[in-house]
Amino acid sequence: MDALVPVQSAGHRLPLRLISPSLYRCIGSVSIKRSFSGFPMDTRISSRAPSQFTIRAQQESLGVASSSPSLENELRIKEWEVDMYQNEVAVSQGIRIRRKPPSKAPLGYTGPFDLRLQGADSPSNILEEITWYKDQEVSKMKELNSLEALKKAVENAPPTRDFVGALRMAHQRTGFPGLIAEVKKASPSRGILKENFDPVEIAQAYERGGAACLSVLTDQKYFKGGFENLEAIRSAGVKCPLLCKEFVVDPWQIYYARTKGADAVLLIAAILTDLEITYLLKLCKKLGLATLVEVHDEREMGRVLGVEGIELVGINNRSLETFKVDISNTKKLLEGEHGRQIREKDMIVVGESGLFTPDDIAYVQAAGVKAVLVGESIVKQNDPEKGIAGLFGKNISHT
Ligand SMILES: O=C(O)c1ccccc1NCC(=O)[C@H](O)[C@H](O)COP(=O)(O)O
């Protein structure tokens, strides 16, 4: 019989981990039962034959043992092992982005990971760099905004708006793909896109121009965005549903986005395992948020088609590893079996990045998209409202 022992006591926390049941078995003594929050209040250690670690954790939870350096080290080892196993799951799913910089095994670790190569300890591309930074940033933000406080705020938050419905309606109304217009000041590939950047003014212009929804960059370091932009646009009375364009690596971010006025969030398949996507989708549904699950290649498309409940799939034409933009990526990923499954499931496909002209829009529409996500080509215009008409070759506003 498994012994279940809470591990979150005396300040010790196993960070949130989303790992598969087979991984639980494989790791031997760690199993993680997620509460509604997705956080480790319910994290439990189970052990067939309780180890020193579980015994101490049990003692500690009962208040019969104070935290000792060796207990702390054992926890560190467990945490490190979970990271290592999580990496292995990601690699087995073809995910090349490592979620954290490789780290040496804690002192005293003896086990199968000892001999494995961990790779370079500097990020191998921009997406990996952003992901590593995000992990640290989120840890700090969590200290300022507890999950408990966020949950309370979510209870009192106004209802979300129907992101997917708005895209379907725009598609029916205009005959063009529904537009998700991006409020973005800068990007790693293009640098500053707009010097005098007023997010609310841009959002209002997009809405007048006929955008169905807006995408708001909330990443500060790499895109010069912020959650304050999301909040400001929402408070200014813009009616278009809002996508929180973030690099989500932790469920805490979903709660945070919800409290800041998001109606939808982005999940990037290149950095999340299948189980993480499944879990985050469920969490979003619970909080009334839509999800845009983004893929870049055939493998990622195959993975997300295996996940239940996805309504919106984004195909990014920009390689987030090399920055190369090629809109034929959308066409390629919608051909053959994947395209057939998408039509069968009635999913909305969003063509993302590198769309500048009416020909580009016609090209991705012919490939099968019912929505497009556009940033650079419209945000750079002096008048983003006119920019939308230029992009479609026609005025698509409601009037
Ligand atoms: O745009 C980048 O440089 C970038 C780098 C690393 C990760 C993500 C990145 N961009 C996010 C996007 O995918 C775009 O903002 C979005 O699809 C709009 O693209 P565009 O119309 O080309 O501005």
PDBQT file of the ligand as one rigid body, heavy atoms in Angstrom, charges set to zero:
ROOT
HETATM    1  O1  LIG A 401       8.230  37.861 -33.315  1.00  0.00    +0.000 OA
HETATM    2  C1  LIG A 401       9.257  37.393 -32.790  1.00  0.00    +0.000 C 
HETATM    3  O2  LIG A 401      10.377  37.849 -32.996  1.00  0.00    +0.000 OA
HETATM    4  C2  LIG A 401       9.141  36.234 -31.841  1.00  0.00    +0.000 A 
HETATM    5  C3  LIG A 401      10.283  35.669 -31.313  1.00  0.00    +0.000 A 
HETATM    6  C4  LIG A 401      10.205  34.620 -30.412  1.00  0.00    +0.000 A 
HETATM    7  C5  LIG A 401       8.984  34.139 -30.022  1.00  0.00    +0.000 A 
HETATM    8  C6  LIG A 401       7.822  34.714 -30.557  1.00  0.00    +0.000 A 
HETATM    9  C7  LIG A 401       7.902  35.728 -31.457  1.00  0.00    +0.000 A 
HETATM   10  N1  LIG A 401       6.785  36.326 -31.987  1.00  0.00    +0.000 N 
HETATM   11  C8  LIG A 401       5.469  36.065 -31.578  1.00  0.00    +0.000 C 
HETATM   12  C9  LIG A 401       4.612  35.902 -32.748  1.00  0.00    +0.000 C 
HETATM   13  O3  LIG A 401       4.436  34.791 -33.118  1.00  0.00    +0.000 OA
HETATM   14  C10 LIG A 401       4.082  37.117 -33.469  1.00  0.00    +0.000 C 
HETATM   15  O4  LIG A 401       4.051  38.201 -32.598  1.00  0.00    +0.000 OA
HETATM   16  C11 LIG A 401       2.695  36.971 -34.080  1.00  0.00    +0.000 C 
HETATM   17  O5  LIG A 401       2.477  35.765 -34.697  1.00  0.00    +0.000 OA
HETATM   18  C12 LIG A 401       2.469  38.114 -35.093  1.00  0.00    +0.000 C 
HETATM   19  O6  LIG A 401       3.473  38.039 -36.081  1.00  0.00    +0.000 OA
HETATM   20  P1  LIG A 401       3.730  39.244 -37.096  1.00  0.00    +0.000 P 
HETATM   21  O7  LIG A 401       2.447  39.545 -37.811  1.00  0.00    +0.000 OA
HETATM   22  O8  LIG A 401       4.754  38.753 -38.048  1.00  0.00    +0.000 OA
HETATM   23  O9  LIG A 401       4.179  40.417 -36.294  1.00  0.00    +0.000 OA
ENDROOT
TORSDOF 0
